[in-house]
Each structure stands twice: as C-alpha cells, then as structure tokens.
Amino acid sequence: MQGLEPQHVQGKDVLTWFIQSFQLIHRRFFSYFTAVTLFFVSLFLISQAIHLVQHVFPPLLLLVTFLITSAFIFYFFIAGLVMISHCSDHSQHINMNNIVQYFLPEQKTFFKMTIIAISVGLFYWVVSMVFNPGSDIFAMSQTTISLITDNNTVLFYVFKTGAVFLYFLLLVMFSLRTFFSVPLVIFHNLNYSDAKQLSQKAIFKNIKVMAHVLLSWSFIFFISMVFTPFLAIIFMPLFATFGYVAYRHIFLGKSTNQKAEELQCIGVT
C-alpha cells in the first residue's frame, strides 16, 4: 500500500468527475455498450435458469442463489468497465481476453466481496421484515422469483434488477466503506482488507465530498430503480467510470483525463 496515500479533494470535483466520466465513455462508447449488453444477457440467462428449476427448489433458496450469482457477475462486469475506463483514459487497445486475464486471479477477492455484500443486504432485508410484522419473507421470495422468471415481464425485471443492483451496490459500498475497492484490487493487486482499509481512509478524508457522491448517486439510482429501469443501461457504465475517475484523482492525483490519442482499436475485440 506504499505510495497510495489518499488526497483531499473538493466538493466541486464531483461535477468534474461526472464530466470526465462522460468523456471517457464517449471515447469508447461501443466498448461500454457491449460490456453492459453482455451483463444484461447474462442476467437474462440466469433468470431463465432459475425459471427451469423454480418448481424444484424453495423460493428463498432460489432467491439467495440468484442474488449471489448475479451479484458476483455484477462485480465482474463492474471490474471490466473499470478496466475499459483505464484503457479509454490511456488510449490503449481494448482486448477483452487480456482484460479478463488481468483480473481473473482476483476473482476470489471479488467473490468474498460479493458474499459480504449479499450478507449485508440480506441482513437489512430481514431487519425490514421484523419491523413489518405483516410481511412474510417466504411469500416475498416467491413473488420476487415469479417476477424474475415470468416470461411476460422478464425483460422489464431484468433491467429493474440491474437498477436495483446498482442502488444496492452503492449502499453496500458506503456501508462497508469500500467505494474504491474495485480499482484498488485491480490496479494495485491488494487483498480485500487492504483495499477496504485504503478505501475507508479515502472516504473519511473526504467525508463531505463522498456524502455528496452518495446523495447524487442515490437520487440517480432511485429514479432508475423506481421509474425508468431501462436507464440502468446508461448508469451502470457511468457508475463504474465515475468510480475509476474518483479513484484516479484521490489516489493518483490525476484530476483530468489524459489527452486522447489515436486509438489502436475502437470497441471490444
């Protein structure tokens, strides 16, 4: 962790991070779009797999399995989008095989992060059930599984699930103070505890700025989750790129994107 001391930033930098993120996405729009499309296709395939076995296993078990599997794949694609952001920033050739090989050794760390995140989420859910005596956790599990696997509504709920995961990930990241963990794990080969420690230090050092970040993204994801789930297609790459830009500024001291050079290849090859 030597040389990774987080820096202090200002509130106005949050807007700059959004602008810088849009610029990086604009440079490699097709790459981001392809990665996000693959995520939602994966989410759709998982929902269909759950559909095939929904009459064999209890709904609560299926729901937990769906959440763990989907959340792990979600972390995987978030990491991929962070790598694409890095390539876009440095005008580097994007090769998905190389990207996968680059962070594949870190999947144990990402799986650990997934289990911890799901555990926190399920704890919140159980607590909410306790404070709502009329709610039945098993009935809600059945309802959720039915919505996810209903062929008439599955596409809508695939997008809504994506939006919920974005909102859920944001809350978990701030609850566990792991907002910067993904780029720290990928680019600095840190384990989960070291990445979390550095992320926590960066958040506390910039607590007012990160409070603005939390409020901004909570509003964005709430709109997507409740009103327009389709926007998850846009917000997923924006969230990953925003995280990369914020990490780059706070940990590397680079507040602006590198000048775009002639790209070797546009898109994912």
Steps between C-alpha positions, in 0.01 A plus 500: 500500500805722500457813289119479500423772750156644411489872430248760608261620228230767484123482458515658155707204382190277503361685196841474334497123557164474322631705205822300478298175515278603208810588298655157559176326406474711185847384392409132520122500486474170314726326753289616793177414320624151413610428858168617647303303240693186596414561865127524433511197272669312787233623739230382260660154469522469878132589532414232244707244688309589818177464300589141407548390862249724680267206566779283637665721763353730770455865387719637781790272397454600135493867592822480701667301220382753243630791708843347563549390138375827353694716746823313425450548127411862572832554679673325211351740245557805722867398511497461121349846457767646729765336279334643189505842666873461562556401136288792380693741721837377369388450138589132522382210288203323659515123491245326720715186524787705642266682736354175632846349545615815677252482786404131489746420784307749715168316472538345846515854636196605296311191615579587861376853437184353347426275798556785746281735295217245468523424873463869582209531256319195638552629854333829405218304337441280806504805728242669276283188527522510879380860506213413264310220678256464212778406259583138428857435388405175327205655316720790389762253375234323294373829360850617409589173328172510307572852378856411397394189309168612353544483123257788452693741720850352516670763282354782708609336824844418362555873454338577833722240669803671344384836636436348845849346499652839423311661788577205728872508411518873572345458846716199583815677381428791732383275785824300480705800381625310194418756228856491362568130557449377143768721332732450798475123465540507121780752457698445820451128564370561851300251703153588621598620848782725375280645224218558749740670743627739232147563371380575851789741552417682174132528591564636849760744367241634253185433702307808380585435135406133528173599668422701186593196292267277703208743473552557127519133408219404739271742317615375158453134590166563672367657180629206298376236744150640550410687183725407207686168544624521141734780612707234676663444159638854520565527871696176535796608282475856636522373859804281425676779310416751772659267756814473286526879451448566873760235590747647249460850646514406868772233485705598195451876506375511138191720482456498122503239225808452294491659157335261258746359250422306184350178625638170380155346501152633567281260692546154645701253294 
